Amino acid sequence: MQIERAIAPRTAGLLAIAATALVALPAAAQGAPSDVRDLVGARAAGGESELQARGYVSTGGQRGDDRKWTYWWNGSRSVCLSVSTMQGRFDAITATPAADCGQGDYRPPRMSYGDASGGDYSEHIALVCYGEGHRMTSQLKSGYEWDRDKKRYVPSSGVELTNEDFDTSVMIEIDGDEGRIKPAKSMLPILHSDSDGGWYRISNLRISRDFIRGEFKLNGANRPKITIDRRAGRISLDGLTSFNGTCDPLDGDRKF
């Protein structure tokens, strides 16, 4: 009994160290730009004041089912932030395209346009979609494990695959029977296919009055399927990387 009592505090101490070693910064804080990372988890009122003090100006926002998104522009750094707020606190802060903050005229750089006055008109749709999702990611875990040969706890470490949640946006461009999608960098898996400046071609594109469907390739095993409900303005990506959100048009002169 005396031996057991002597071992117990030591074992408890080792387990406490192991628990401490497994604690990591929340994924939302890790993905935030370095100058605002400390504001993740802050109360919204104080966080907004702090953003203003750091040179950011609010440019608008929108509300979802359980959270709201606001967009903040820093002119001196040319940085646009998307801030997700839940239950009165900043839940996530991510860098997002300048167009989300209303900066500059949006012009797709490489896709063509038909002429509505002639006979070669093809429908053009340009969307930015805000929402939430998850992806597969790897995380280094360290702690202690029981070594049966040595009959004591020893340090251990390894890489573990986990699901990482995020708040972010995607951009969609469709011109006739061609389409492409630009996921935010936070959505990309560690191994991903080459892109054209961040844009991925949408294959098997199908457009109807009420729905837009297709898929794109992030890597050999990850080919998210795209479904856009044109009636509700909702988008979903279904794959190893998944996403659900609400879409707004990037063309300022009309709704899609």
N, C-alpha and C positions, 0 to 999 in steps of 0.2 A: 504493500500500500504506500509506503514511503517513496518507493521508486516511481510509482504512478503519479504521486503528487508532485514529484520533482520534474517529471517529463511534461506534465500537463501545461504549466505556465510557458515552458519553452515552445511547445507545439502551438499554443494559442498565439504566442508572439510571432511565430513564423507564418501562421495563417493570416494574421493582421497585416504583415508585410506583403504577403501575396495579394491580399485584397487591395492594398494601396497601389501596388504595381500595376494592377489591372485597370485602374481608373485612368481615363483619358479625357481630353477635352471633348465636349459634344461635337458631333460631326458638323452641325450648323456653324459653330464658332470656327472650326478648322477651315471651312470653305469660304469664310468672309474675308474681304480685303483687309490687309494688315492694319490700315489706319482706323478701321471701325470695328475690328474683331472684338474688342472689349465691350461693345454695346449690345452684343447678342445676349438676351436675357434681361436687359434693362427695361424698366418701366417706360411705356411709350412716350409719355409726356416729357420725362427727363431725357430720353434718347433723342427725341426730335430737337430739343433745345441744344443738345450736344452736337448733333449733326450740323445745325446752323452755325454753331461756334467753330466748327471745323471746315466751314466754307461750302456746305451743301445747301441747296435751295430746293424746296418741295415743288414738284411739277405736276402733281395730281395723283390719282390712284383709283382703285376699285375694290369692291367687297365681294368675297366668296361666301360659301355656306358657313364656315367656322372661323374665317380669318379675313383680314383685309391686306391689300398690297398698296404701298405708297412708293413713289419714285422720286429720287433725289439727284440733282445735278450739281457737280462741282466744276465750274467753268475753268478755273485755273489748272485743273488736272485733266479736264475732258473725260470725267468718269461719271457714269450713270449707275445708281444703285437701286435695286429692288429690295424693299424692306417688307417682310411678312410679319404681321402682328397678330398674336393670339392671346386671348384673355388678358389684354392690357399690357402685354410685354412683347418686345422684339423677339420673334421666334427664329428668324433667319435673315441674313443680309447677304446679297449676292450682287456681283457686277453684272450688268446687262447692257445690250446695245444702246448707243446714244439715241437711237430713234425712239426707244421706250420713254425717254425724257423729253421728247419733242424737239430734239436738236437736229437741225439740218433738214433739208428736203429729202424724203426717202426716194431713192432711185435704184431699182435692182440693177446691178452692175453688168450682167451678161445675158439676160433673157430678152427675147424680142417681143414686140407688141404688134398685134394686128390693127388694122385701120377700120374703125366702125363705119366710116363713110363709104368704104369700098366693099368688094366681095370677099376679102380675105380676113375678115374680122375673126379673132379667136378670143374667147373669154380670158381675162386676166384676173387673178385673185392673189392678193398679198396680205398675209395675216401675221399678227404677233399674238401668241397664245400664252397666258400666264397660268400657272398651276403648281401641282405638287406630284412627286413620284418617288421611285426608288431605283437603285441600280446595285449590281453585284460589285463589291469592292474587297480588297484585301487589307487586313489590319494586323500589325505586329502585336502579339500578345506575349507578355512576360509575367512570371510569377514563380511559384514553387510547386513541386509535385513529389509524391512519396516514392522513394527509391527502395524497393524491396530488398535488394542486395545489401545496400548500405544501412538499411533500416533507419532512415532519417529523410527529412525533406531536403531536396536539392533544387538549385535554381533551374528554371526551364524557360524556353522561349520558342516561338514558332509563328508562322503566318496562318491566319484564319480568314476564310471567306465569310463575309457578312453582307447584309442588306443595309444600304445607306439611304436614308430619306433626305429629300432636298426640296426647296422651293425655288422655282426658276421659270424660264420662258423658252419657247421655241418659235422660230420664224418659218413660215410656209410661203412658197411662191409657186403659182400654177399659171401656165400660159398655154392654152390649147390643150394638147395631149402630153405636154411636158410638165414636170413638177420637181421640186427639190425642197429639202428641209434643212434647217440650221439649228441643231440642238445647242443649248448652252454648254460651255466646257464642263460644268459640274455634272452633266449627264453622261459624259463619255466614259466608257470603261478604260482600264489601263491599256489594254490592247484593242486598238480600233483601226478600221480601214482608213486609207488615205482619203482626204476630202478636197474639195475645190474651195479653198479659203473658208473652211468650216461647213460648207454646203454638201449634202449628200443627195444623190439622185433618188427620186421616188420611182420605184418600178411597179409594174402591174397597176398603174394609175387608172381608176375608174371614177367618173364624175357623173352624178345624176342631179336631179333637181333638189333632192333632200340630203344626199350624202356624198362625201368624197372619201375614197378608200385607196389604199396602196400599202407599200412597205419599203423599207430602206435597210441597207446593210451597214452595221457598225463593225461586225467581224463575222467570221465564218459561222459562229454559233448564235450570234445575237442579231436577229433581223426583225426589229419591232414592226408590227402591223399598225397602220394608221387608219383611224376612223374619225371623220369630222361630220358632226350632225349640223347641217346648214340651218336647220330650223331653230335649234337651241343655241347655236354658236359654241358647241362643246367639242373638244378634241380628246382622244385617248390614244396612247401608244401602248401596245401590248407585246412584251418581249421580256428578255432578261433585264432590259431597261424599260421601265414602265412610266407612264405620265398621264395625268388627267388635268384638264384645264379649260379655260374660257378664252375664246378668240375675239380679237378686235381687228378691223381692217387697218392696214398701213396706208392705203390710198386715202388721202384726206377728202376727196371730192365725192365719195359715195360709200355706202355699205356694200358688203359682198352678197 
